[in-house]
């Protein structure tokens, strides 16, 4: 995915939440990467955006990923 444009589809409040969303997307065949705003060992909890983790997917997977994440939010 290094040469592919990545887009943010979800912002998690921490690494554990981000890992859950990553697992969900990957279980549907959507590869993704996590991008943290700061080192997780420094900011275990999100405070003013620090500690948040973005879930990034390929641009061509964005619509499907957003639909899956939206369904997860409603669960």
Beta strands, then each sheet from edge to edge (+ up, - down):
strand 1: 6-12
strand 2: 32-36
strand 3: 53-58
sheet 1: 1+ 3- 2+
end
